[in-house]
Amino acid sequence: MDSPIRPHTHLRPGDQVVYRILDANLDRSREALRIIEEWCRFGLNHPGYTDQLKHLRQTLGQWHSADLRLARDTPNDPGTQITHPQEVARPNLQAVLQANFCRLQESLRVLEEYGKLYQTEFALACKAVRYQVYTLESQLLGSYRHQRLHQALTYLVTSPQDNLLAVVEAALQGGIAMVQYRDKRSEDCLRLELAQQLKQLCHHYQALFLVNDRVDLALAVEADGVHLGQTDLPIAVARQLLGSQRIIGRSTTNPEEMERALEEGADYIGVGPVYSTPTKPGKAAAGLEYLRYASSHAPVPWFAIGGIDVDNLGQVLAAGAQRVAVVRAVMAAANPTLIAQYFVTQTDYSQRFHRSPGLPGEQGDQG
């Protein structure tokens, strides 16, 4: 819509260059706002964010006057012929949102600076919108991760091995929704390299990537979060370092540890070990009873973990678990993709119909 505001410009009447810059960046800003708004409307079903983004878009639209539009010269604009390989495809939804937030913030900064030559009120309005966008970015990208967490039913915890990347990618191809990089013995340089590669793999398959224990490593590779054991950093300290956007999980083995984790603000908890496992030597199994307790007391997503495989998954789901974390069942599998598909299918079926899945023997050979 045309603005009723007549600009008190410092520009010469014949100087159209700044008008073209303002017109182009108003277009970019409004387009980026619309892309983010559509996600909030249809992806998050969030009326608050949707209304806020619509208001910002309309605020900029009020300044998009006929004078600015008439300065447009698309046929002679060399920028229309410039592209970049990263613009051709986006690996996942988060990349779409991040790219458009960057595009929006850059455009608003251009509008603010060149707007000072056009009208002071216009420049101030763009500055106000830009600061609102910074806050929205933190809230929305954080909510994206947490939404994915609530949707996730399967969680792979890695163990060190030579073919780590190949196994993890095979599991991701089978539909695993979250991956935790766990390696307590390798040197930091190797851990950093592997964590970077694993994060790229996970994000390519639109899966969340977390790091076990190491908040510094999670920050270095921009992981989606960190998983902490009972003797690791307090959640409050990890939250201070990681910020509100990233996910923090905590291992628990009994109701008392669960209560503490919830009080500390864990985004999710691990519940187990359900069965004895060499991953936790000397740790007594928590058993199915703890799963039943968690199913009626845990207000955050929780993952049953510890010795879970295709033979006992039915018992775990029947005890009330909706989400499961696995290590050896996938990492040591002859066909990680097939086993991952089994866990994905059975947890999805159990959640949809609130019943335990058929026994693995009834599903055919699982490899």
Secondary structure, DSSP 8 states (H G I E B T S, - for coil): ---S------S-TT--HHHHHHHHHHHHHHHHHHHHHHIIIIIS--HHHHHHHHHHHHHHHHH--HHHHHT--GGG-GGGG---HHHH--SSHHHHHHHHHHHHHHHHHHHHHHHTTT-HHHHHHHHHHHHHHHHHHHHHHHHHHHHHHHH--EEEE----TTHHHHHHHHHHTT--EEEE--SSS-HHHHHHHHHHHHHHHHHTT-EEEEES-HHHHHHTT-SEEEE-TTS--HHHHHHHH-SSSEEEEEESSHHHHHHHHHHT-SEEEE--SS--TTSTT----HHHHHHHHHHH--S-EEEESS--TTTHHHHHHTT-S-EEESHHHHT-SSHHHHHHHHHHHHHHHHHHTS----GGGG----
